[in-house]
Amino acid sequence: MADKPVKLDLGSGPKPARGFRGIDLYCGKTKADRVDLFQTPWPWEDSSVDFVRCSHFIEHLPAPYMRPEPLPADWRTSMQLDEVYDRPWTMRYPLVEFMTELYRVLKPGGQAHIIHPHLKSERAFQDPTHCVFLPMSAWLYVQRPWRIENQLDHPPYPLVDFQVQASYDNIPATVTMRPEAGQQQWINHFWEAAGDVQVLLTSLKEDPAPPVQKARTPRKR
């Protein structure tokens, strides 16, 4: 009997999509569902998730920031004051970490449906907790061939490989009434020509090699 597909709605709020397990730090139904997605690693095994839905969550991820190395529990007795203040700082890129974890937990061929506000819309900026503002071109960075071509296949960029299908949504009639050839140009250059961006990511990582089975040695009779 085939296992039931694992489908997660990340940042679901109180009403996860039908057929999905809602994952939300504040609104998760159980303790296991109340996951802080800003922190990594996530509590799912490698290649264990079939499908992820993530609607209007990634724009709430923190902007890049610097963080000092954590202090040991006994820092008051084991460290001098100048060592506390002079300890190294590291740069964190929460969106990169999010995409890296998403790639890790998805199965080969697994998919993620992500929705976020169109950059040139009021929706992107009206919420004071929005910290990430994505143009459509940002999705080039999760495609390994593009990163290789542009010599960007190295940290701190996300070392992932997704097939990307992206389109604009919530397009007003003032745009859709125009000739199709001109709609894209209108969306690219004018504000409020689209409300959201819909993105479907498909994991292109390879299936792990099956374990090698040793040949049995026949018993001597």
N, C-alpha and C positions, 0 to 999 in steps of 0.2 A: 504494500500500500504506500503510495507516494506521500511524502511529508507535506503538510499544509504550508503554502507559501508564507514567508515572513514579510509582512507589509507594515511599514512604520510611517506615521504622519508626524514629522518632526516640527516642534513648535505649534502643535495642533490647537492650542487653546482648549476650551471646555467641550468643543464639538468636533472630534476627529472625523475625517471622511469615512464614509460607510465601508466596512470591510478592512479598515486600518486600525492598528493599535496606536492610540494617541500618546505621544511623548511630549511632555511639557513640564517644566520645572515647577510651575505654579498650579496647573490645572490637571495634572496627571491623576488618573483614577486611583492608582495604587502607588505605593512607595517606589516600586520598580519602574513605574512610568514617569516619575518625577526626576528627570535627568537634566543636569546642567550641561547643555550642549555647547556652552562656551568653554568648557574644560575638556581636555583630552588626556588619555584615550577614552572613547565612548565604551559603554559596557556591553558591546556585542563582539562576537568572535570574527576573525577574518573571514570574508566570503560567506557570510551567514544570512544575508538579507536579500530578498528577491526584488522588492520595490519600495521606494521611498517617495513620499509626497512631502513637499515643503512649501507651503503657501504663505507668503508675506512674513517670512522669518529672517532670511539672511540679511535684509536691510537693517535688522536690529543687532547684528553682530558688532562687537566693539571695533573701532578704528584701530589701525596699528599703534602699538605703544611699546615703551621700554619697561622692563621689569627687572629689579635686582634679583640675584640668586637668593633662594630661600635661606633663612637662618637656621642653623641647627638648634635642636631643642635646648641644648645647654650653652647657648651663645653667651649668656651673661657671665659664665665662669670660664669658658674656653676661648673667648675672643677679646682682643683689645678693642677699645672704642674706635680707633682709626681703621681697624680691620672691618668693623661693622659698616662704616660709612664708605669704605673704599672697595667693597666687594664688587665683582663684575656685574654688569647689567647686560641683559639680552633683549633683542628686539623680537616682538611677537606680532604675527600677522594672522589674526583670528579667521579671516576668510580663507586664507591658504590652509590653515589647520582644519577648518570645516570641510573643505573640498578633499583634503588628504584622508580624513577619517571616513568621509562618504565613500571614497574609492576603496578604502580598506575593507569596509564592512559589506559592500555590495558583492554579490556573486559575479563571476564572469558572465557577461550578458545582462546583468541586473540593471534596472533602470531607476532614474530619479526624475520626478516631475517637479520643477521649481518654478514658482511664480514670484515676481518682484516688480516694484513700480518702474515704469518707464522713466528714464533719467530726466527727460524734459516734460515733467508733469508735476502738478501741485501735490499729487499723491506721494511723490518721493520725499518731499520736504515738510509736509504738514504735520507729521508726527514727530514730537520732540525727542523720541527715543530712536529715531532712525540715525544710523551712523555710517552706513555703507550706501553708496550711490553708484549704480552700475550702468555703464553704457552697454549696448549690445556687443560691442567689440571686446568686452572683458572676457567673454566666453571663449575667445581664441586661446586663452592661456591654459585651458584644461585639455587642449588637444596637442598631444606630443609631437606629431609631425610639424605643426606650426611653430612650436617652441624650438625644435631642432633647427628648422629653417632660419629662425631669427636668433639663434645662439642663446636661447634662454632656458635650455633644458638642464637647469641646475638650481640648487637652493639660492634664494628663498622662495623660488617659484614652486607651484604645486606639481610634484613629480607624479602626475596621474595621466591617464589617457582615456578620454571619453569621446564618443561620437556625439555631436551636438546638433539638435534640431531646435531652432529658436524662431519665434514669431511674435509680432505685436498683437495686443488684445485690447478690448474696450476702446475701439477706434470710433470716434463720433461720426455721425452722418455727414458732417461738413467735409470729412476726408474721404469716406467710402463712396460718396457721390462723384468723386473725381475719377478721371481715367486711371486704370490700374497702374499704368506706367508712371504716373505722377504721384501716386499715393506714397510710395517709399520716400521720394524726395521731400514731400510735405512733412512726413514723420521725422525725417532726419534733421530738418531745418527749423521747424516751428514748434512752439510749446503747445501742450494740450492736444496734440494730434494723435496721441495714444495714451492709454492709462496704465497698462501693464505689459510685461514681457513674460511669455510662456516659454519655458526651456525644458526639453526632454534630453536627459543625459543617459547614454548607454555605455556601461563599463566594457572596455575593450581588453581587459586583462585576460591572460590565458588561463585555461583550466589547469589546476595543479596536476602534476604528473601522478598517475596512480602508483601506489606502492608496488615495488618489484616483488613478485612472488617467486620464492626459491623453489626449484624443482625438487620433488620428493625423491629420495634415494630408495629404490626398491629394497624391501627386506629380503635378507638371505634366508632361504628355507633349508 
